[in-house]
Amino acid sequence: DTEFLNRAVSGYTLEDLQERFQKDILDNKADIISILIGTNDAGEWLKEHPDDSQFDYKGWELCYTDLIRRAKQDNNNVRVLLGSPFVGNNASEQRKKMVATLSAIVKKIAEQEQAVCVPYDSLFRELERMKIDSDYWIWDGVHPTAAGHQRMAELWIAKVEEKGWLSEGKDNRVTL
């Protein structure tokens, strides 16, 4: 059996995740941790700043890396998936730029920390190249539609199955 514990909170930034990491992630003693963070960091930053020139990308990377290391220190058998943040074509140019930079950082962290990257940014770039209305996959530039969520779930499952992490007859506890 697999038990999924959804601890995601709409609007969360990395700072919010850091504040609740012990309670939401570590205390749940998950076998698999799946994190998707970054899009809201860009959105919150751009509410107060005209661009990303002063955003502390290095600090963001260090904070995220520290969280992954804490999870592995707490449970050296934990398996980690890191979803790359994404936005749709109809997001602002500044937000697209920031999210692309954060996505690259997430991919780097996944590689360095032996986590599995779930490349949602690549998924949506590919999907948006199809000749379908621009809001078919992501209705407002940030939030996926049901069709977008379906494709995200399929990609997540493919990554987990590729690793053999949800084997039949094995109990798993997954924190999202």
C-alpha positions as CSV (number, residue, x, y, z in Angstrom):
1,D,0.0,0.0,0.0
2,T,1.1,3.6,-0.7
3,E,0.0,6.4,1.6
4,F,0.2,9.9,0.2
5,L,0.5,12.8,2.6
6,N,-0.2,16.1,0.8
7,R,1.3,18.9,2.8
8,A,1.4,21.4,-0.1
9,V,0.1,24.8,0.6
10,S,-1.0,27.1,-2.2
11,G,1.2,30.2,-2.4
12,Y,4.1,28.7,-0.5
13,T,7.6,30.0,-1.1
14,L,10.9,28.3,-0.1
15,E,10.9,30.4,3.1
16,D,7.5,29.1,4.0
17,L,8.6,25.5,3.3
18,Q,11.7,26.1,5.5
19,E,9.5,27.3,8.4
20,R,7.3,24.2,8.2
21,F,9.8,21.6,7.1
22,Q,10.1,19.8,10.4
23,K,6.4,19.5,10.9
24,D,5.3,19.0,7.3
25,I,8.2,16.8,6.0
26,L,10.5,15.3,8.6
27,D,7.9,14.5,11.3
28,N,5.9,12.4,8.8
29,K,8.8,10.0,8.3
30,A,8.1,9.6,4.6
31,D,9.9,7.0,2.4
32,I,9.6,9.4,-0.5
33,I,9.6,13.2,-0.4
34,S,8.4,15.2,-3.5
35,I,8.9,18.9,-3.5
36,L,7.7,21.5,-6.0
37,I,8.8,25.0,-5.1
38,G,9.9,28.2,-6.8
39,T,7.1,29.6,-8.9
40,N,5.7,31.5,-5.9
41,D,9.1,32.8,-4.9
42,A,9.3,34.5,-8.3
43,G,5.8,35.9,-8.1
44,E,6.2,37.2,-4.5
45,W,9.5,38.8,-5.4
46,L,8.1,40.5,-8.5
47,K,5.3,42.1,-6.5
48,E,7.8,44.3,-4.8
49,H,10.7,44.5,-7.3
50,P,10.8,45.4,-11.1
51,D,13.1,42.5,-11.9
52,D,15.3,39.8,-10.5
53,S,18.6,41.7,-10.4
54,Q,18.6,41.8,-6.6
55,F,17.1,38.3,-6.0
56,D,19.5,36.1,-3.9
57,Y,19.6,33.1,-6.1
58,K,22.7,31.7,-4.3
59,G,20.9,32.1,-0.9
60,W,17.8,30.4,-2.4
61,E,20.0,27.5,-3.6
62,L,21.8,27.1,-0.3
63,C,18.5,27.1,1.6
64,Y,16.9,24.5,-0.7
65,T,20.0,22.3,-0.6
66,D,20.1,22.5,3.2
67,L,16.5,21.2,3.4
68,I,17.3,18.2,1.2
69,R,20.4,17.4,3.3
70,R,18.3,17.7,6.5
71,A,15.8,15.2,5.1
72,K,18.6,12.8,4.2
73,Q,20.2,13.3,7.6
74,D,16.9,12.6,9.3
75,N,16.3,9.4,7.2
76,N,19.3,8.2,5.1
77,N,17.0,5.9,3.2
78,V,14.6,8.7,2.1
79,R,14.1,9.1,-1.7
80,V,13.7,12.6,-3.0
81,L,12.0,14.0,-6.1
82,L,12.4,17.7,-6.9
83,G,9.9,19.2,-9.4
84,S,11.3,22.0,-11.5
85,P,9.1,25.1,-11.1
86,F,7.3,26.3,-14.3
87,V,5.1,29.0,-15.7
88,G,3.0,29.1,-18.9
89,N,3.6,31.2,-22.0
90,N,1.1,33.8,-20.7
91,A,3.2,34.6,-17.6
92,S,5.1,37.9,-17.6
93,E,8.5,37.9,-19.2
94,Q,10.2,38.7,-15.9
95,R,8.4,35.8,-14.2
96,K,9.4,33.5,-17.0
97,K,13.0,34.6,-16.6
98,M,13.1,34.1,-12.9
99,V,11.3,30.8,-12.9
100,A,13.7,29.5,-15.6
101,T,16.7,30.4,-13.4
102,L,15.1,28.7,-10.4
103,S,14.3,25.6,-12.5
104,A,18.0,25.4,-13.5
105,I,18.9,25.7,-9.8
106,V,16.5,22.9,-8.9
107,K,17.9,20.6,-11.6
108,K,21.4,21.4,-10.3
109,I,20.4,20.6,-6.7
110,A,18.7,17.3,-7.8
111,E,21.9,16.2,-9.6
112,Q,24.2,17.2,-6.7
113,E,22.1,15.7,-4.0
114,Q,21.2,12.4,-5.9
115,A,17.6,13.3,-6.1
116,V,15.3,12.7,-9.0
117,C,14.3,15.8,-11.0
118,V,10.8,15.9,-12.3
119,P,11.2,18.4,-15.2
120,Y,7.8,20.1,-15.2
121,D,9.2,23.2,-16.9
122,S,10.3,21.0,-19.9
123,L,6.9,19.2,-19.8
124,F,4.9,22.4,-20.1
125,R,7.2,24.0,-22.7
126,E,6.7,20.9,-24.8
127,L,2.9,20.8,-24.2
128,E,2.5,24.5,-25.1
129,R,4.2,23.9,-28.5
130,M,1.1,21.9,-29.4
131,K,-1.5,23.8,-31.4
132,I,-3.9,24.2,-28.6
133,D,-5.1,27.4,-26.9
134,S,-2.3,28.8,-24.7
135,D,-4.4,28.4,-21.6
136,Y,-5.3,24.8,-22.1
137,W,-2.5,23.5,-19.9
138,I,-1.9,26.5,-17.6
139,W,-5.0,28.7,-17.4
140,D,-3.4,31.8,-15.8
141,G,0.3,31.5,-16.5
142,V,0.9,29.8,-13.2
143,H,-1.8,27.3,-12.3
144,P,-2.2,24.1,-14.3
145,T,-5.7,23.1,-15.6
146,A,-7.0,19.5,-15.0
147,A,-5.3,18.5,-18.2
148,G,-2.0,20.0,-17.0
149,H,-2.3,18.3,-13.7
150,Q,-2.9,15.0,-15.4
151,R,0.3,15.4,-17.4
152,M,2.2,16.3,-14.3
153,A,0.9,13.2,-12.5
154,E,1.9,11.0,-15.5
155,L,5.4,12.5,-15.5
156,W,5.8,12.1,-11.7
157,I,4.6,8.4,-11.8
158,A,7.0,7.7,-14.7
159,K,9.9,9.0,-12.7
160,V,9.0,7.0,-9.7
161,E,8.3,3.8,-11.7
162,E,11.6,4.3,-13.5
163,K,13.4,4.1,-10.1
164,G,11.2,1.2,-8.9
165,W,10.2,3.1,-5.8
166,L,6.6,2.0,-5.6
167,S,7.0,-1.7,-5.9
168,E,4.0,-4.0,-5.4
169,G,3.9,-5.6,-1.9
170,K,5.9,-2.8,-0.4
171,D,4.4,-0.2,1.9
172,N,5.4,3.4,1.0
173,R,4.7,6.7,2.7
174,V,5.0,9.7,0.3
175,T,5.0,13.3,1.4
176,L,4.1,15.8,-1.3
